[in-house]
């Protein structure tokens, strides 16, 4: 079982030739809506990877809620842990430029009402994988990490979006997943020693006994465990939209760990899935299914 405790959003996506400068207005070449939210994205990715997944979160009593949950329902993610809140369904305003780069503003809405009391419906178990991100209250993240540890579950903490006050929580997770910018910022906040990123990753692993994984976009992934370092490549692609690539990686990683894959193999599948997620617009619509990842890895091995 994979349990995701996290955010559920509806993404409002505008395509632009280039991202606007401060105070500038640019014309959009197209607009779309798509289900999103880091928690929901990771839940759907884990389900499309073949995992049994349940979601703990909240949506509003508004017209956005059904659309925000549509892909999760289609993906057979268990939603009994998702409740209706008085606040509006969370939204993300996303601008995507012609190179596939993006900027995002999140209005959390109902996600800010996901509290420790919601964990009463979780009942974590030994061997379960619990996925978390920082788009819900940090007190809830902390309570979830503690509950997962007490139950003997494996926790995977995605450190996005960067929140400096969350630095202390990284040591509570079994696996920490950050992109390169996030890791560098947390390394500063935690005063990790070392001259470069890999040295500071080792310092984190040595200090905490945990595994830290840093995603590097087209350059793949580095993982540092207390026992050593692993690197895996990304697929060679031309990105269309990078929204959701990191969430796809996390969901596939969680599914791989839940399936008992060795860490290197779980990372390789997750990295390939994250690459494939860049080939289509939107977050959840772009998440690949397991058979697509299998085919891409087979092609890359030739």
C-alpha positions in Angstrom: 0.0 0.0 0.0 1.1 3.5 -0.8 -0.5 6.4 1.1 -0.2 10.0 -0.1 -0.9 12.7 2.4 -0.9 15.9 0.5 -2.4 18.6 -1.8 -5.1 18.4 -4.4 -5.4 21.2 -6.9 -6.9 22.2 -10.1 -4.2 23.6 -12.4 -5.0 26.6 -14.6 -2.4 26.6 -17.4 -1.5 29.3 -19.9 1.0 28.7 -22.6 3.2 31.7 -23.5 6.1 32.3 -25.9 8.2 33.5 -23.0 7.6 34.1 -19.3 6.7 37.7 -18.4 9.1 40.0 -16.6 7.8 41.8 -13.4 5.0 44.2 -14.4 4.8 42.9 -18.0 1.8 41.5 -19.7 2.3 38.8 -22.4 -0.3 37.2 -24.6 -1.1 33.5 -24.1 -1.1 31.1 -27.0 -3.5 28.7 -25.3 -5.3 27.9 -22.0 -6.3 24.6 -20.3 -7.3 23.2 -17.0 -6.0 19.9 -15.6 -6.1 18.1 -12.2 -2.9 18.8 -10.2 -1.5 19.4 -6.7 1.8 17.7 -5.7 0.0 15.2 -3.5 -2.5 14.2 -6.1 0.1 14.1 -8.9 2.2 11.7 -6.9 -0.7 9.5 -6.0 -1.7 9.2 -9.6 1.9 8.5 -10.6 2.2 5.7 -8.0 -1.1 4.2 -9.3 -0.1 4.4 -12.9 3.2 2.7 -11.9 1.1 -0.3 -10.7 0.8 0.5 -7.0 -2.3 0.3 -4.7 -2.7 3.9 -3.6 -4.9 5.9 -1.2 -5.1 9.6 -0.9 -5.5 11.7 2.3 -6.4 15.3 1.6 -9.2 17.9 1.1 -11.1 19.7 -1.6 -13.7 22.4 -1.5 -17.5 22.3 -2.0 -17.2 24.0 -5.4 -17.2 23.4 -9.1 -13.4 22.8 -9.2 -13.5 19.8 -6.8 -14.9 17.2 -9.3 -12.4 18.1 -12.0 -9.5 18.1 -9.5 -10.4 14.5 -8.5 -11.3 13.2 -11.9 -7.9 11.6 -12.8 -7.5 10.0 -9.4 -10.9 8.4 -9.7 -10.0 7.2 -13.2 -6.7 5.8 -11.8 -8.6 3.9 -9.1 -6.8 5.8 -6.3 -8.8 5.2 -3.0 -10.4 8.5 -2.1 -12.2 7.7 1.2 -9.5 9.8 3.0 -10.4 12.9 0.9 -12.9 15.2 2.7 -14.8 18.3 1.7 -13.7 21.5 3.4 -15.4 24.9 3.8 -12.4 26.5 1.9 -12.2 26.5 -1.9 -10.5 23.8 -3.8 -6.8 24.6 -4.2 -5.7 26.0 -7.5 -2.3 26.5 -9.2 -1.8 29.3 -11.8 0.8 28.0 -14.2 2.6 29.7 -17.1 4.6 27.5 -19.5 7.0 29.0 -22.1 8.0 27.7 -25.5 11.0 25.8 -24.0 8.8 23.9 -21.5 9.9 25.9 -18.5 7.3 27.2 -16.1 6.5 29.4 -13.2 3.7 28.5 -10.7 1.6 30.4 -8.1 -0.4 28.2 -5.7 -3.5 29.2 -3.8 -3.8 26.4 -1.3 -7.4 26.7 -0.2 -8.7 23.4 1.2 -5.1 22.0 1.3 -4.4 24.3 4.3 -7.2 22.5 6.2 -5.4 19.1 6.0 -4.6 18.6 9.7 -3.1 16.0 11.9 -6.7 14.8 12.8 -7.1 13.6 9.2 -4.5 10.9 10.0 -7.0 9.1 12.1 -8.2 7.6 8.8 -4.8 6.5 7.7 -3.8 3.6 10.1 -0.3 3.2 8.7 1.1 -0.3 8.7 4.6 -1.8 8.7 6.0 -2.0 5.2 3.6 0.7 3.8 5.1 3.6 1.8 4.0 7.1 2.8 4.5 10.0 0.4 4.6 13.6 1.6 5.2 17.1 0.2 5.2 20.7 1.6 1.9 21.9 0.1 0.0 21.2 3.3 0.5 22.5 6.8 4.0 21.6 8.1 2.5 20.5 11.4 0.6 17.8 9.5 3.7 16.7 7.6 5.6 16.4 10.9 2.7 14.4 12.5 2.6 12.1 9.5 6.3 11.4 9.5 6.1 10.6 13.2 3.1 8.3 12.7 4.8 6.6 9.8 7.9 5.9 11.8 5.9 4.6 14.8 4.1 2.2 12.5 7.2 1.0 10.7 6.2 2.5 7.4 8.7 3.9 4.9 8.4 7.7 4.4 9.3 9.5 1.3 9.4 13.3 1.7 9.4 15.5 -1.4 10.8 18.9 -0.2 8.8 21.0 -2.7 7.9 23.8 -2.5 10.9 25.1 -0.6 10.0 26.3 2.9 13.0 27.3 5.1 11.1 26.5 8.3 10.7 22.9 7.1 14.4 22.1 7.2 14.2 20.3 10.5 11.7 17.8 9.1 14.1 16.4 6.5 15.9 14.2 9.1 12.6 12.6 10.0 12.0 11.0 6.6 13.5 7.7 5.4 14.0 9.1 1.9 14.3 12.8 1.1 13.7 13.9 -2.6 14.7 17.4 -3.7 15.6 19.1 -6.9 19.0 20.7 -7.1 17.9 24.2 -6.1 15.8 22.9 -3.2 18.6 20.8 -1.9 21.2 23.6 -2.0 18.8 25.9 -0.1 18.1 23.2 2.6 21.8 22.5 2.8 22.4 26.1 3.7 19.5 26.1 6.2 20.9 22.9 7.8 24.5 24.2 7.7 25.7 21.0 6.0 29.5 20.9 5.5 31.2 20.3 2.2 32.6 22.1 -0.8 30.0 20.9 -3.3 26.5 19.4 -3.6 27.6 15.8 -3.5 29.8 16.4 -0.4 26.9 18.1 1.3 24.6 15.2 0.4 27.0 12.9 2.0 27.1 15.1 5.1 23.3 14.9 5.3 23.3 11.1 5.0 26.1 10.7 7.5 24.4 13.1 10.0 20.9 11.6 9.8 21.4 8.1 8.6 18.8 8.8 5.9 18.9 8.7 2.1 18.8 11.9 0.1 17.9 12.0 -3.6 18.5 15.0 -5.8 16.9 15.3 -9.2 19.0 17.1 -11.8 16.6 17.4 -14.8 18.2 16.3 -18.0 21.3 15.2 -16.0 19.4 12.5 -14.1 19.5 11.7 -10.4 22.0 11.4 -7.6 21.1 9.4 -4.4 23.3 9.4 -1.4 22.7 6.7 1.3 24.6 6.1 4.5 26.4 3.3 2.5 27.3 5.2 -0.7 26.2 7.0 -3.8 24.1 6.0 -6.8 23.6 7.9 -10.1 21.0 7.1 -12.8 20.5 8.9 -16.1 17.4 10.7 -17.4 16.0 9.8 -20.8 17.2 12.0 -23.7 14.1 14.0 -24.7 13.0 17.3 -26.0 10.7 18.7 -23.2 7.3 20.1 -24.0 6.2 20.9 -20.4 8.1 20.1 -17.2 5.1 20.6 -14.9 4.6 17.4 -12.9 7.9 15.7 -13.8 9.2 15.8 -10.2 5.9 14.5 -8.9 5.9 11.7 -11.4 9.4 10.8 -10.2 8.3 10.7 -6.6 5.2 8.6 -7.3 7.1 6.1 -9.3 9.8 6.0 -6.7 7.2 5.3 -4.0 5.7 2.5 -6.1 9.1 1.0 -6.7 9.9 0.9 -3.0 6.5 -0.5 -2.1 7.1 -3.3 -4.7 10.4 -4.1 -3.0 12.6 -3.0 -5.9 16.3 -2.3 -5.2 16.9 1.4 -4.8 18.9 1.7 -8.0 16.1 0.0 -10.1 13.4 2.1 -8.4 15.4 5.3 -9.2 15.9 4.2 -12.8 12.2 3.7 -13.4 11.3 6.9 -11.6 13.8 8.9 -13.6 12.5 7.5 -16.9 8.9 8.2 -15.9 9.8 11.8 -14.9 11.4 12.2 -18.3 8.4 10.9 -20.2 6.1 13.2 -18.2 7.8 16.2 -19.9 6.6 15.1 -23.3 3.0 16.2 -22.9 1.4 19.4 -21.5 -0.2 19.4 -18.0 0.7 17.5 -14.8 -1.6 14.5 -14.4 -2.5 14.1 -18.1 1.2 13.7 -18.8 2.0 11.0 -16.2 3.0 7.8 -18.1 1.7 4.4 -17.5 4.0 1.5 -16.5 4.0 0.0 -19.9 5.2 3.3 -21.4 8.1 3.4 -18.9 8.9 -0.3 -19.7 9.1 0.5 -23.4 11.2 3.6 -22.9 13.7 1.7 -20.7 13.9 -1.1 -23.2 14.5 1.3 -26.0 17.2 3.1 -24.0 19.0 -0.2 -23.2 19.4 -1.0 -26.9 
